Amino acid sequence: METIRQPAVAGMFYPSSPSQLKDQVNLFLDSTKTDETYEPLMGIVAPHAGYLYSGKTAAYAYNTLKKNYTTAIILSPSHREYFPGISIYNGEAYKTPLGTVPVNKLVREKLIFNSSCIFGGQDGHRNEHAVEVHLPFLQVLLKDFTIVPIVLGDQRASFVDELAYKLTDVADENTVIIASSDLSHFFPKEAANLLDERIENNIAAFNYDGLRADLEAGRCEACGGGAIVALMKAASLLQRTKSKVLARTNSGDITGDYSEVVGYLSAVIYG
């Protein structure tokens, strides 16, 4: 009996109609097209809010995927449940209105093997949106691909570092790593800009140690900060040390209300 993770936020974070969903994703991608290439590409940072708020920002990152990657590793924070460790979905697939995407069991087992904190399970996957919202972008852009859905239940440094080292064992030219993260939450625009600018500057300077230090000290906020650090550290270990911030926005850009905004950013890691 196959275990398929059903859509949890279709109709809320993105359209539940397959045709409307595909049209919306294509609209975002068409409006953010670029001729720039970033090779060899290691991964991207992209937000995970409702498409109305962050879909266009995410599209800037997804437009850097210029070839058909066969594996997408998605690193996500856990918004709805805490657990000590890092959970890789132990089922067969994730489903969205655009279809079913199989889990890459071989990569999953490589990441779990001999790990003190990475395990296969359902923890963090039941209702989490921060993996799911990336799938329609991948389904529109890629063909015949698999995913490795990873949720960080605890973003302590030792867990993030182990994940980074393990990622170097499975990263290759046919794999893209997606760090799923929003930025600051519910500050006035001016305060949010100061917090989010610090993250932007650390990513642009490829300074993941600085990013981690700023996050730990509360000088900035990113719910998926550990995912970003893991991606950047893994890239550094593989001598891929180039980065570019592609867009930074906030929810007020859509709503017109800048009294309490949520920040979003997209970036590409390559080299």
C-alpha positions as CSV (number, residue, x, y, z in Angstrom):
1,M,0.0,0.0,0.0
2,E,1.6,3.2,-1.1
3,T,1.8,6.2,1.3
4,I,1.2,9.4,-0.6
5,R,1.3,12.7,1.2
6,Q,-1.9,14.5,0.1
7,P,-2.0,18.3,-0.5
8,A,-2.5,20.2,2.8
9,V,-2.7,23.8,1.6
10,A,-4.2,23.6,-1.9
11,G,-7.0,26.1,-2.2
12,M,-5.4,28.2,0.6
13,F,-1.7,28.9,-0.3
14,Y,-2.2,28.2,-4.0
15,P,-5.2,27.3,-6.3
16,S,-6.7,23.9,-6.0
17,S,-7.7,23.9,-9.7
18,P,-4.9,22.3,-11.8
19,S,-5.5,24.7,-14.7
20,Q,-5.6,27.8,-12.6
21,L,-2.5,26.6,-10.6
22,K,-0.5,26.0,-13.8
23,D,-1.6,29.3,-15.3
24,Q,-0.6,31.2,-12.1
25,V,2.9,29.6,-11.9
26,N,3.5,30.3,-15.6
27,L,2.4,33.9,-15.1
28,F,4.9,34.3,-12.2
29,L,7.7,32.7,-14.3
30,D,6.9,34.7,-17.4
31,S,7.0,38.0,-15.5
32,T,10.4,37.2,-13.9
33,K,12.3,35.7,-16.9
34,T,16.0,36.2,-17.1
35,D,18.8,35.3,-19.6
36,E,21.3,35.1,-16.8
37,T,22.8,31.7,-16.1
38,Y,24.3,30.5,-12.8
39,E,26.4,27.4,-13.5
40,P,27.1,25.1,-12.0
41,L,24.0,25.7,-9.9
42,M,23.9,24.2,-6.4
43,G,20.6,25.5,-5.1
44,I,18.2,28.3,-4.5
45,V,16.6,30.1,-1.6
46,A,12.9,30.8,-2.1
47,P,9.9,31.8,0.1
48,H,7.0,29.7,1.0
49,A,4.1,32.0,1.7
50,G,0.8,32.0,-0.1
51,Y,1.4,32.6,-3.8
52,L,-0.5,35.9,-3.8
53,Y,2.2,37.3,-1.4
54,S,5.4,35.5,-2.4
55,G,4.8,33.6,-5.6
56,K,6.5,36.2,-7.9
57,T,9.5,36.5,-5.5
58,A,9.9,32.7,-5.6
59,A,9.7,32.7,-9.4
60,Y,12.9,34.8,-9.6
61,A,14.7,31.9,-8.0
62,Y,13.0,29.2,-10.1
63,N,13.9,30.9,-13.3
64,T,17.5,30.1,-12.6
65,L,16.7,26.4,-13.2
66,K,17.8,26.3,-16.9
67,K,17.9,22.5,-17.3
68,N,15.9,19.4,-16.2
69,Y,17.2,18.5,-12.8
70,T,16.2,14.9,-11.9
71,T,16.3,15.4,-8.1
72,A,15.1,18.3,-6.0
73,I,16.0,18.3,-2.4
74,I,13.7,20.6,-0.4
75,L,14.9,21.9,3.0
76,S,12.0,23.2,5.1
77,P,11.4,24.5,8.6
78,S,8.7,23.0,10.7
79,H,5.9,25.5,11.4
80,R,3.4,23.2,13.1
81,E,5.3,20.7,15.2
82,Y,8.5,20.5,17.1
83,F,10.7,17.3,17.1
84,P,14.4,16.9,17.8
85,G,16.1,16.2,14.5
86,I,15.6,16.3,10.8
87,S,12.8,14.3,9.1
88,I,12.8,13.0,5.5
89,Y,9.4,11.8,4.4
90,N,9.2,8.0,4.5
91,G,6.4,7.6,2.1
92,E,6.3,7.1,-1.6
93,A,5.4,10.5,-2.9
94,Y,3.9,14.0,-2.4
95,K,0.8,15.0,-4.3
96,T,-0.4,18.4,-5.6
97,P,-3.3,19.3,-7.9
98,L,-0.7,18.9,-10.8
99,G,0.0,15.3,-9.9
100,T,2.2,13.1,-7.8
101,V,5.9,13.4,-7.4
102,P,7.9,10.4,-6.2
103,V,10.3,10.5,-3.3
104,N,13.9,9.6,-4.2
105,K,14.4,6.7,-1.8
106,L,18.1,6.2,-2.7
107,V,19.0,9.7,-1.8
108,R,16.8,9.5,1.3
109,E,18.7,6.4,2.5
110,K,22.1,8.0,1.8
111,L,21.2,11.0,3.9
112,I,19.8,8.8,6.8
113,F,22.7,6.3,6.8
114,N,24.9,6.7,9.9
115,S,23.3,10.0,10.8
116,S,22.7,10.9,14.5
117,C,19.8,13.3,13.7
118,I,18.4,12.6,10.2
119,F,15.7,10.0,10.0
120,G,12.8,8.8,7.9
121,G,9.4,9.6,9.2
122,Q,6.1,11.5,9.0
123,D,7.2,14.1,11.6
124,G,6.9,17.6,10.1
125,H,5.3,16.5,6.9
126,R,1.6,16.0,7.9
127,N,0.4,19.6,7.4
128,E,3.6,21.5,6.6
129,H,3.2,24.0,3.8
130,A,6.9,25.0,3.4
131,V,7.7,21.9,1.3
132,E,4.4,21.7,-0.5
133,V,4.3,25.2,-2.1
134,H,7.5,24.6,-4.0
135,L,6.2,21.5,-5.8
136,P,4.0,23.2,-8.4
137,F,6.9,25.4,-9.6
138,L,9.0,22.2,-10.0
139,Q,6.2,20.4,-11.7
140,V,5.8,23.1,-14.3
141,L,9.5,23.5,-14.9
142,L,10.9,19.9,-14.7
143,K,10.0,16.5,-16.2
144,D,10.4,13.1,-14.7
145,F,12.0,14.3,-11.5
146,T,12.0,13.0,-7.9
147,I,12.0,14.9,-4.6
148,V,13.6,14.6,-1.2
149,P,11.3,16.4,1.2
150,I,13.3,17.3,4.4
151,V,11.8,19.1,7.4
152,L,14.1,20.5,10.1
153,G,12.2,20.0,13.4
154,D,15.1,21.6,15.3
155,Q,17.6,24.0,13.7
156,R,20.3,23.8,16.2
157,A,23.8,24.3,14.8
158,S,24.9,20.7,15.2
159,F,21.9,19.4,13.2
160,V,22.3,22.0,10.5
161,D,26.0,21.2,10.2
162,E,25.4,17.5,9.9
163,L,22.8,18.1,7.2
164,A,25.3,20.2,5.3
165,Y,27.9,17.5,5.3
166,K,25.4,14.9,4.3
167,L,24.2,17.0,1.4
168,T,27.7,17.0,-0.1
169,D,27.4,13.2,-0.5
170,V,24.3,13.4,-2.7
171,A,24.7,16.8,-4.6
172,D,25.6,16.3,-8.2
173,E,25.0,18.1,-11.5
174,N,21.4,16.7,-11.8
175,T,20.4,17.8,-8.3
176,V,19.1,21.1,-7.1
177,I,18.7,22.0,-3.4
178,I,15.9,24.4,-2.4
179,A,16.1,26.2,1.0
180,S,12.6,27.2,1.9
181,S,12.4,30.3,4.0
182,D,10.5,33.5,4.7
183,L,12.2,36.4,6.5
184,S,10.9,38.6,9.4
185,H,7.3,38.5,10.5
186,F,4.9,41.2,11.5
187,F,7.2,44.2,11.9
188,P,6.5,47.7,10.5
189,K,8.2,48.1,7.0
190,E,11.1,50.1,8.3
191,A,12.0,47.7,11.1
192,A,11.5,44.7,8.8
193,N,13.8,46.2,6.2
194,L,16.6,46.5,8.7
195,L,16.2,42.9,9.8
196,D,15.9,41.5,6.3
197,E,18.7,43.6,4.8
198,R,21.1,41.8,7.2
199,I,20.1,38.5,5.8
200,E,20.3,39.8,2.2
201,N,23.8,41.1,2.9
202,N,25.0,37.8,4.4
203,I,23.7,35.8,1.5
204,A,25.1,38.2,-1.1
205,A,28.5,38.0,0.6
206,F,28.3,34.2,0.9
207,N,28.8,34.6,4.7
208,Y,26.8,31.7,6.2
209,D,28.7,31.9,9.4
210,G,27.7,35.5,9.7
211,L,24.1,34.6,8.8
212,R,24.0,32.0,11.6
213,A,25.5,34.3,14.1
214,D,23.0,37.1,13.3
215,L,20.1,34.6,13.5
216,E,21.2,33.2,16.8
217,A,21.7,36.7,18.2
218,G,18.3,37.9,17.1
219,R,19.7,40.5,14.7
220,C,17.5,39.1,11.9
221,E,14.7,36.5,11.4
222,A,14.2,33.7,9.0
223,C,12.0,30.7,9.8
224,G,14.1,28.6,7.4
225,G,17.5,30.1,8.5
226,G,18.9,26.7,9.2
227,A,17.9,25.5,5.7
228,I,19.7,28.5,4.1
229,V,22.9,27.9,6.2
230,A,22.8,24.2,5.4
231,L,22.6,24.9,1.7
232,M,25.4,27.5,1.8
233,K,27.7,25.4,3.9
234,A,27.2,22.4,1.7
235,A,28.0,24.5,-1.3
236,S,31.1,25.9,0.4
237,L,32.3,22.4,1.1
238,L,32.0,21.6,-2.6
239,Q,33.8,24.9,-3.5
240,R,30.7,26.5,-4.9
241,T,31.0,29.8,-3.2
242,K,29.1,32.2,-5.4
243,S,25.7,33.7,-4.5
244,K,23.3,36.3,-5.8
245,V,20.2,37.7,-4.2
246,L,17.6,38.0,-7.0
247,A,14.7,39.7,-5.2
248,R,13.6,40.9,-1.8
249,T,10.0,42.0,-1.1
250,N,7.4,42.0,1.7
251,S,3.7,41.4,2.0
252,G,3.0,45.1,2.1
253,D,4.0,45.3,-1.6
254,I,0.9,43.4,-2.3
255,T,-1.6,44.5,0.4
256,G,-0.5,48.1,0.6
257,D,-0.4,47.7,4.4
258,Y,3.1,48.3,5.7
259,S,2.2,48.3,9.4
260,E,3.0,44.6,9.9
261,V,4.8,42.9,7.0
262,V,6.3,39.5,6.3
263,G,9.6,39.5,4.4
264,Y,10.5,37.4,1.4
265,L,13.8,36.8,-0.5
266,S,15.0,34.7,-3.4
267,A,18.6,33.9,-4.2
268,V,20.8,31.5,-6.1
269,I,23.8,29.6,-4.9
270,Y,26.3,28.4,-7.5
271,G,29.9,28.4,-8.6
